[in-house]
Amino acid sequence: MKRRISKNYIFFSLYVVLVLLTAFIGIRFVSVYFSDGSNQANQEIYDKYYVVISDDNQSSFWKSVYEGAYNYGLENNVYVEDLATGFSGDLSKEELMRIAIASNVDGILVSADDSKEMTALIDEAASKGIPVVTLYNDAPNSKRISYVGVGSYNIGTEYGRQALSVAKSIYAENPDEQINVVVLVDSVPSTDQMMVYSTLQESFEKDALSFRLNLDMVKIDTTNTFSVEENIRDVFLSEDVPDIIICLSELDTTCVYQAVVDYNQVGKVNILGYHDSVTILQGIERGIINSSIRIDTQQMGEYSVNALLEYDRAGFTNQYFTVDIDVINSYTVSAYMEDSANGK
């Protein structure tokens, strides 16, 4: 009898949780069609409701991508929401995908990966008539309608150009020294990261200095900031600290920048960074970070919303959108810092 009551209680509790979650999603879904204006009578109804699901919605990189998507959406009477902000706790991208699908949103913008689970979720969304655009990281085997990213070959070529410039300066001072170059990649490197790495290899092999260059990759556990810091600390505690470290994310760049200072490696380790956060710009201004590749994140957000709108109107859109990149160094950093201070 007690066992039966216990089972009934568990089933009832699960039922209540499910009902509450469904109600929350439904209320939230309906509410986002309205603006936050103080005059309730003038509240605006939007044509579409899109959600953004990113790797880290607290990073300046993804905040900027979202800002671009949100503003472009408003211009086209579309409400774009960063889905993670509506929930307490850290939900995975996969969990957020399930919520978006259950909410029957009009479109999903997601920083994906080529895992089986993510591919299956994108395909599930497509089967229910929800178009999906992948951002920055792709799921090439899925039924996503478009991918908005950066040209990995172009990034690899640019990193190669910068790394060779630094290497030649090191070689000029120490002709007998072996120059160690390390690329930081995810614990399971993405296709784009591998493309950057292979392009770097090609750049080095074509250069006369190739006999002095040693290129390697270090895998970083990106589960959280602490794991990234720990892995990068291990790099600086190793016997052979790299001469050049190439970072492929904002977080890696910030952590390497801090480690160079903490381990008294300023002037010894050269950092080729990624993104243009205030911290990274300050690092370049202080001469601790050599340079950083900047992705036009606003453009990435705009392109992604445009892809969904185009698909809705025409039934198709471009399979691939490439956003612009440029390089920030000691000569150009002041202009970027001024833009940052002015909110641009």
Phi and psi in degrees as a GROMACS rama.xvg file:
@    title "Ramachandran Plot"
@    xaxis  label "Phi"
@    yaxis  label "Psi"
@TYPE xy
-63.7772  -39.5053  LYS-2
-64.5758  -40.4732  ARG-3
-65.0851  -42.7608  ARG-4
-62.1374  -41.3775  ILE-5
-62.7472  -43.3109  SER-6
-65.3285  -42.6602  LYS-7
-62.0668  -37.7295  ASN-8
-64.5872  -42.9094  TYR-9
-63.0017  -46.8778  ILE-10
-62.3434  -40.1943  PHE-11
-64.2572  -42.2619  PHE-12
-62.709  -44.1362  SER-13
-62.7921  -38.8641  LEU-14
-62.9523  -44.2843  TYR-15
-61.9479  -44.5029  VAL-16
-60.8721  -43.9778  VAL-17
-62.9764  -42.6676  LEU-18
-63.3309  -44.9629  VAL-19
-63.1221  -42.7406  LEU-20
-63.4206  -43.8601  LEU-21
-62.2948  -42.0039  THR-22
-63.6787  -41.1576  ALA-23
-62.193  -46.7572  PHE-24
-62.1607  -43.6638  ILE-25
-62.5738  -45.0085  GLY-26
-63.599  -42.5079  ILE-27
-66.1463  -40.9282  ARG-28
-61.77  -43.8271  PHE-29
-69.2086  -39.9445  VAL-30
-66.5913  -30.792  SER-31
-71.8901  -7.40193  VAL-32
-77.1123  -4.50697  TYR-33
-117.652  145.051  PHE-34
-76.4191  174.366  SER-35
-98.8871  22.9576  ASP-36
-60.5919  148.903  GLY-37
-72.2978  -28.4947  SER-38
-85.3116  104.837  ASN-39
-61.0791  -30.9439  GLN-40
-68.9475  -22.9112  ALA-41
-102.896  14.3903  ASN-42
-62.0857  138.666  GLN-43
-95.1485  139.805  GLU-44
-98.5436  125.856  ILE-45
-89.9131  152.477  TYR-46
-72.356  -37.3588  ASP-47
-138.246  157.673  LYS-48
-128.969  110.546  TYR-49
-110.788  152.484  TYR-50
-124.383  148.422  VAL-51
-108.575  131.678  VAL-52
-125.612  114.458  ILE-53
-120.056  175.269  SER-54
-71.2844  -37.9212  ASP-55
-156.584  95.0642  ASP-56
-70.9257  -4.8377  ASN-57
-91.9946  -12.397  GLN-58
-75.7971  151.366  SER-59
-65.0784  -29.8494  SER-60
-59.8343  -54.1198  PHE-61
-75.2575  -27.5198  TRP-62
-62.3804  -40.3697  LYS-63
-69.8051  -39.6567  SER-64
-60.2911  -46.5847  VAL-65
-62.8017  -41.3057  TYR-66
-59.0066  -42.6411  GLU-67
-62.6563  -42.9848  GLY-68
-66.3039  -44.3183  ALA-69
-62.0715  -48.8405  TYR-70
-66.4793  -40.4501  ASN-71
-66.4886  -35.658  TYR-72
-62.1047  -45.6867  GLY-73
-59.9376  -37.0046  LEU-74
-64.0135  -22.3562  GLU-75
-115.787  22.4039  ASN-76
57.9639  40.8323  ASN-77
-122.433  135.057  VAL-78
-96.6136  122.025  TYR-79
-111.865  125.747  VAL-80
-120.278  139.81  GLU-81
-79.5497  104.67  ASP-82
-60.9284  -34.166  LEU-83
-64.8511  -25.3257  ALA-84
-68.2186  -17.5851  THR-85
-85.5902  0.36904  GLY-86
-131.508  141.143  PHE-87
-82.6925  148.826  SER-88
86.2143  168.768  GLY-89
-95.9914  107.559  ASP-90
-95.1847  141.852  LEU-91
-72.0239  165.061  SER-92
-61.4776  -36.155  LYS-93
-66.2469  -41.0553  GLU-94
-65.0591  -40.9001  GLU-95
-66.9009  -35.259  LEU-96
-61.4839  -42.9196  MET-97
-63.5776  -39.2339  ARG-98
-65.4336  -43.0739  ILE-99
-62.6068  -41.5383  ALA-100
-66.2764  -44.3494  ILE-101
-63.8077  -30.3905  ALA-102
-80.3669  -9.15077  SER-103
56.232  48.9512  ASN-104
-66.3447  168.047  VAL-105
-84.0251  -17.1079  ASP-106
-173.191  150.802  GLY-107
-125.308  131.481  ILE-108
-112.654  114.798  LEU-109
-134.201  136.292  VAL-110
-79.0681  98.1116  SER-111
-91.8103  -165.733  ALA-112
-156.619  173.423  ASP-113
-96.9891  26.0329  ASP-114
-70.4776  157.971  SER-115
-63.7502  -38.4412  LYS-116
-65.4202  -46.8425  GLU-117
-65.2663  -42.0383  MET-118
-59.7108  -43.4869  THR-119
-63.6374  -39.3498  ALA-120
-68.137  -40.3618  LEU-121
-64.1815  -41.2355  ILE-122
-65.01  -36.5654  ASP-123
-64.5329  -43.3087  GLU-124
-60.0357  -44.716  ALA-125
-61.2344  -39.0408  ALA-126
-66.2582  -22.427  SER-127
-100.009  12.8389  LYS-128
80.4271  17.0798  GLY-129
-102.496  109.167  ILE-130
-71.1568  142.932  PRO-131
-123.538  130.884  VAL-132
-112.215  128.795  VAL-133
-90.6013  140.332  THR-134
-117.081  130.65  LEU-135
65.0256  -51.841  TYR-136
-113.246  133.214  ASN-137
-102.102  162.51  ASP-138
-125.102  78.0724  ALA-139
-62.3569  -23.5005  PRO-140
-93.9913  7.4121  ASN-141
-95.2636  -179.992  SER-142
-97.0111  30.3397  LYS-143
-63.3738  150.47  ARG-144
-85.1239  -24.2224  ILE-145
-162.812  158.345  SER-146
-125.208  125.703  TYR-147
-109.022  111.15  VAL-148
-148.506  -163.115  GLY-149
-113.18  155.323  VAL-150
-76.0791  103.211  GLY-151
-60.1896  -35.5192  SER-152
-64.7801  -42.6026  TYR-153
-64.5709  -40.1787  ASN-154
-65.4314  -44.232  ILE-155
-61.0224  -40.1284  GLY-156
-64.4903  -41.7569  THR-157
-67.3569  -43.5325  GLU-158
-61.2591  -38.7423  TYR-159
-61.2188  -43.4645  GLY-160
-62.0405  -44.6684  ARG-161
-66.8518  -44.2794  GLN-162
-62.8101  -40.4189  ALA-163
-66.2911  -36.2255  LEU-164
-62.839  -44.9103  SER-165
-66.0406  -43.1955  VAL-166
-60.9341  -38.0851  ALA-167
-68.5289  -31.868  LYS-168
-67.6482  -41.3628  SER-169
-64.8022  -43.3843  ILE-170
-63.7592  -36.367  TYR-171
-61.9698  -33.2772  ALA-172
-88.2025  -32.2244  GLU-173
-136.192  80.6926  ASN-174
-61.1871  -22.1934  PRO-175
-94.6383  -2.25085  ASP-176
-83.6211  137.981  GLU-177
-79.9998  131.662  GLN-178
-102.181  115.597  ILE-179
-95.9305  124.941  ASN-180
-117.939  128.121  VAL-181
-120.619  136.402  VAL-182
-109.444  127.198  VAL-183
-88.4605  123.442  LEU-184
-126.717  168.162  VAL-185
-67.5522  161.488  ASP-186
-58.2211  -33.3182  SER-187
-118.348  94.1939  VAL-188
-57.7312  137.795  PRO-189
-76.3244  166.833  SER-190
-59.7158  -39.4855  THR-191
-64.5925  -41.5583  ASP-192
-64.1635  -39.7043  GLN-193
-67.0372  -33.5588  MET-194
-65.8299  -42.4251  MET-195
-59.793  -44.8976  VAL-196
-63.9055  -46.2951  TYR-197
-66.5411  -33.6535  SER-198
-67.5011  -37.6629  THR-199
-59.9836  -45.5303  LEU-200
-55.7615  -45.9793  GLN-201
-61.5234  -42.5659  GLU-202
-61.3954  -42.3898  SER-203
-68.5269  -42.1128  PHE-204
-64.8126  -26.6704  GLU-205
-82.8953  -10.1398  LYS-206
-95.4086  148.489  ASP-207
-65.1976  -20.7951  ALA-208
-85.5805  2.67446  LEU-209
-56.1493  -29.9953  SER-210
-67.1536  -16.5248  PHE-211
-103.016  -4.1658  ARG-212
-101.13  134.033  LEU-213
-122.42  110.461  ASN-214
-102.048  133.631  LEU-215
-144.947  165.307  ASP-216
-119.998  146.842  MET-217
-120.627  126.096  VAL-218
-85.487  133.006  LYS-219
-115.746  129.482  ILE-220
-76.6421  109.45  ASP-221
-95.7434  21.4413  THR-222
-56.3355  -42.0096  THR-223
-157.012  173.907  ASN-224
-61.5472  -38.9852  THR-225
-61.4969  -43.3877  PHE-226
-65.8979  -36.304  SER-227
-64.0226  -47.6698  VAL-228
-59.5199  -40.4991  GLU-229
-65.258  -45.2784  GLU-230
-63.8963  -40.099  ASN-231
-70.2959  -34.5856  ILE-232
-59.6416  -41.2639  ARG-233
-60.6359  -34.8091  ASP-234
-62.4433  -41.9417  VAL-235
-79.2358  -15.734  PHE-236
-95.9223  -0.626007  LEU-237
-75.1509  167.057  SER-238
-66.3368  -39.2752  GLU-239
-112.468  92.907  ASP-240
-72.1519  130.432  VAL-241
-60.2268  150.296  PRO-242
-79.8353  -34.0679  ASP-243
-133.106  128.821  ILE-244
-117.555  124.755  ILE-245
-104.654  122.061  ILE-246
-106.419  136.54  CYS-247
-110  15.2663  LEU-248
-151.036  160.785  SER-249
-62.8604  -45.0438  GLU-250
-63.2185  -44.7741  LEU-251
-58.8973  -43.5484  ASP-252
-60.8834  -46.6618  THR-253
-62.9896  -43.2467  THR-254
-68.5428  -39.5226  CYS-255
-66.3449  -41.1777  VAL-256
-56.3876  -46.2982  TYR-257
-66.8467  -39.6163  GLN-258
-65.7882  -38.2296  ALA-259
-59.5862  -39.3317  VAL-260
-71.5752  -46.922  VAL-261
-62.2726  -35.7875  ASP-262
-102.865  19.4278  TYR-263
52.9299  45.8155  ASN-264
-109.611  14.2919  GLN-265
-63.4373  128.454  VAL-266
88.4799  -11.173  GLY-267
-106.164  -40.2636  LYS-268
-105.116  127.377  VAL-269
-98.9433  127.47  ASN-270
-106.421  123.83  ILE-271
-106.29  107.626  LEU-272
-97.6549  -170.352  GLY-273
-144.423  130.711  TYR-274
85.6456  176.292  HIS-275
-132.202  43.4633  ASP-276
-65.0914  163.915  SER-277
-58.1893  -42.601  VAL-278
-61.2086  -43.4593  THR-279
-67.8936  -40.9768  ILE-280
-61.5275  -40.305  LEU-281
-64.3679  -38.0351  GLN-282
-62.4615  -38.6146  GLY-283
-69.2546  -42.8711  ILE-284
-60.533  -36.3569  GLU-285
-82.7301  -2.76862  ARG-286
79.3714  14.3241  GLY-287
-91.8771  -36.8148  ILE-288
-100.474  125.665  ILE-289
-66.1372  -47.9547  ASN-290
-164.454  171.408  SER-291
-149.505  139.121  SER-292
-84.329  128.492  ILE-293
-106.147  126.865  ARG-294
-94.9283  137.644  ILE-295
-75.651  86.9389  ASP-296
-68.2832  -35.5992  THR-297
-60.8701  -42.4898  GLN-298
-63.5708  -37.8898  GLN-299
-60.98  -44.2549  MET-300
-64.4194  -42.3005  GLY-301
-64.4686  -47.1907  GLU-302
-59.0989  -38.7855  TYR-303
-66.8212  -42.9701  SER-304
-67.9237  -39.6379  VAL-305
-60.5788  -37.4312  ASN-306
-62.7351  -42.4214  ALA-307
-65.9256  -42.4637  LEU-308
-65.0669  -41.8963  LEU-309
-64.2339  -40.3173  GLU-310
-65.0706  -38.6709  TYR-311
-66.5802  -37.8331  ASP-312
-77.5817  -43.0836  ARG-313
-108.47  -15.7411  ALA-314
86.4716  2.27828  GLY-315
-157.713  165.287  PHE-316
-156.95  172.684  THR-317
-61.7592  140.82  ASN-318
-70.879  -25.6091  GLN-319
-146.662  128.383  TYR-320
-117.384  131.406  PHE-321
-109.478  126.554  THR-322
-92.4018  161.231  VAL-323
-76.5807  151.66  ASP-324
-130.852  155.115  ILE-325
-149.998  172.978  ASP-326
-114.263  132.573  VAL-327
-104.957  127.581  ILE-328
-137.042  -170.87  ASN-329
-63.0348  -23.6162  SER-330
-81.5602  -25.9724  TYR-331
-113.057  -7.54272  THR-332
-62.0877  -33.9142  VAL-333
-61.1777  -37.7194  SER-334
-66.1379  -39.8548  ALA-335
-69.3926  -35.9019  TYR-336
-67.0712  -35.8422  MET-337
-67.1708  -42.363  GLU-338
-61.1305  -41.961  ASP-339
-63.4709  -41.55  SER-340
-65.6057  -29.0638  ALA-341
-91.55  6.34575  ASN-342
77.7986  21.5335  GLY-343
